[in-house]
Amino acid sequence: MAKTSPAGSAPPTTGGGSRARALGEARRAGILAWLQEEGSARVRVLAEAFDVSEVTVRQDLEKLESEGYVTRRHGGAFLKSVTQQVRAMALQHVDNMDAKRAIGRLAAELVGDGETIILDSGSTTTEVAAQLLGRRDMTVITNALNIALMLGAEPGFDVHMSGGHFKAPTLSLSGERSADYFRGLFAQTLFLATAAVDLRAGLTYPALSDIPVKRAMIEAAERVVLVADSSKIGQRSFTALGDIDLVDIMITDAGISAADRAAIERAGVQVRIA
């Protein structure tokens, strides 16, 4: 005999389950993005960051492990590919490389011989660094190990590195110790990276540890140039650095929409297309 609903009540629906699945997928994507920045994380830290129970985080990590992204360990997990990446000095985020190379070329045109610049860590800022080879009397300050190794042995470059906590997937140094290094320094230009750009949320990143470093970089630079391919526009990541007007110039590719470009320029940012 078929069951009936109590009088006056609506029949059960699957809407709640669908919403829960969507929230779970979004949370796991956020956890994976966190691990792709940090390399590893403790269950307790992830539970606090995503405002869920440790049991829920463990279930999420089990799912990500079954999909081949992470390896669980007692109390946490680490990105499965991180050991091979570091040994090869390879970055985690290597999509849209044609656009990033074009952005790097245009960004390098803003720099003259004899200048002092800050290069943030990231795949697009690495392309900026590659386009600077051959310059003379350049002082480069960076938190990116791969950029320091690229430019450090080149004639004409004086390279300085921050200290801090090593983040394997991004080959970078982060945290308060890294931020402290930039305080009191001065540079003509900062080439800043971001994970996502949104007019309401501003510049956002997957991990908390990068925020104090990027703020200190911004304070040390006379001019801030954001280098970000168009796939990052209209997206949001985990934590906010600040509004888009922290930036003086944004260099992106032709994939930016006319509406997004107009909105960013209304915020006082000069947009240049590579």
N, C-alpha and C positions, 0 to 999 in steps of 0.2 A: 504494500500500500504506500502511495506517495506521501511524503511529509508535507505538511502545510505550514505556512507562517502563522504566528499568533495574530489574533484579530488586531487590526489597526497598525500592524508593523509591515514594513516593506520587505520584499523578498531579498535574500542575500545577494550581494553583487561582488564582482571581482575587482572593483575599482581600487580598493585599499591594497590588495595584493600587488596590482600593477604599479601603484605608486611606490610601494615599498621596494619592489624590484628595481625601479628606476633610481630611487635614492641610493640603493646598494651599489648599483653600477657606477653612479656618479662618485660615490665615496671611494670605491676601489680605484677608479681612475685618478682621483686625487691622491690616494696613498701611493699608487704607482709613480705618479709625477713627483711626489716627495722623494721616493727612493731613487728615482732617476737623477735627482739633484744631490741628495745626501749620500747615496750609496747603501746606507743601512739605517735602521730605526728600531727603537724599542717599542714594544706593544703599549706600555704605559704612556709614552710620549704621543703616540698616534691616537690613543683613546682620548687623551686630553685635547689634542689639536682638533680632532673631528667630532668631539663632544658625543662619543658613544662609549659603550662598555668595552672592557678588555676582551670579553668573550666575543663580541661582534668583530673586533679587530682581528682576533685570531681566526675567525671564520673567513674574513676577507683575505687574510694572508694565505690561508689554505687554498682558497679559490685562485689567487694569483700564482701560487706555487703549482697548482694543477695545470695552469695555462702556460707554465714555463718561464714566467717572468722573474720569480724570486726563489730564494732558498730560505726556508725557515730555520731558525736556531732558537735555543732556549731564551725566551723573553723577547724575541724580536725576529727580524728577517733582514736579508741583504739582497741587493740586486744581483741576479745570477751572472750577468755579463761583465761585472765590474772588474774582476781580476784580469781578464783578457784585454779589456779596454785600457787599463792603466799600463799594462806591459807593452801595449802597442802605441801608447800615448794618443789614444783615439777618444774623441768626444762622444757623448751619448746622443746629442741632437744633431743629426747630419742630414735632415730633410731640407728640401728647397734650396739646395746648394747653389744652383745657377743664379738664383735671385740674390743669395747672400754674397756671392762673388762680385756681382754687379754693384751691390751696395757697398762692399768693401772698397772697390775701385773709386767710386764717387766720394766716399768718406775720406779716403787718403788724399784726395785733391784739396781738402780743406787744411792740410798740414804742410807747413814750409820747413826747410832746413833750419836747424838751430832751436826748434821749439821744444817745450816740455809738455808732454801729454800723459793722460791716464787712459789705460786700456782695461776695461772691465773684462771679466772672463766670459766665454761663450763662443759658439761657432761663428757668429757673424763678426764679432770683434776680432777673432782669429783671422778672418779674411781681410779685415782692415790692416792688421799687423803684416800680413803677407804682402800687401800692396805698398808698404813703407820701405821694403828692402831696397837698398841703394841710396837712401837719404843720408844726410850728413849732419853731424853734431846734434843728434836727437837724444833727448832724455825721455825715457819711457818708464812710467811707474805702473805696475800691474799686480793683480792678485792671481794671475793665471800662470801656472807652471809651464804650460805648453808655449805660451807667448814669450815668456822669459827665455826659454831654451831656443826659440826661433830667432829672436833678435839679439840675445845676449852675447853671442860670439861674432856678430857682424861688426865690421869696422864702421865707425860713425854712430854707434848706439851705446848709450850709457843706461843700463837697465837696472831698475830697483824693484824689489819684491816686498810685499807685505808679509807679515807672519800670520799666525792663526791656525785654525783647524783645517786639515786637508780634506776636501770633498773629492773623492775619486772620480765620480762620473763626469764632473765638470773640470777636473784637473786644476782646481782652484783652492784658494785659502779664504776662509770666511770666519765670521764671529767677531766678538768685541775686540780681540787682539788685532785682527786684521783692520778693523775700523780705526783703532787707535793709531795705527801707522800713518794713515792718511790725514789725521788731524794736524793742522799746522803746516801742511805742505801747500804749494801753489803750482797750478798748471794752467796753460792757456786753454786746453781743450780736454774734456772727458768724452770718450766714446763709450756710451752706456748701453748695456744689453737689457732686454726684458723678456719675460715669458709670455706676457699678454698685455694688450692695450685696449682699454675701454673708456669711453668718455665719462662714464659715471664712476666706475671703480678706479680709474687711473691706470698707473703702471703696477702690475701685480706679478708675483713670483710664487713658485711652489713651496719654498722653504723660508722659515723665519730668520735663519742665521745670516742670510745675505742682506737683509734690510739695513742693519747698522753700517755695513760696509758701503753700500751704495749711497746712503745718506752722507757719509763722510767723504766719499769721492765727489759728490755734487758740491759740497761745501768748499772743496779744495780747488774747484775748476772755475775759471772765468766764463767758459762757454760749455754747455752740455749738448752733445749730439747723440740722439737716440738712433741706434741702427736696429731696425726690426723689419723683417719681411712681412708682406701683407697678410699672410695666414694668421698672424698674431693679433690683427686688428679686430675688435669686436669680441674678443675672448676675455675670460677672467680666470685667474689662477687663485692660489690659496690665500695669499696675504698681500696687502697693499703697501707700496712705497709712498705714493702720493699722487696728486693730480698731474695731468699731462703737462700743465704749465711749468713744471719743474724743468722742462726741456726747452732749449732755444731752437734747435733744428731737429727735425725727424727725417731720416733718410730711409725710404722704403722702395718697393718695386711697383710696377704698373698695375698690379692686381688690386691696389687700393681703390675703393669706390669714390666717385665724385662727392657723394654725400659725406663720407667719412673724412675725406681730405678737407672739405669745406668746414666741417665741425672742428677738426683739429686746428685749422688755421684761425678760426674764430676764437680759439682759446689762446691765441698769441704765439703759436708755434709755426715756424717756417717749415713747409713740407717740400722735400726735394725727391724726385723720382729717378731711380737708377735705371 
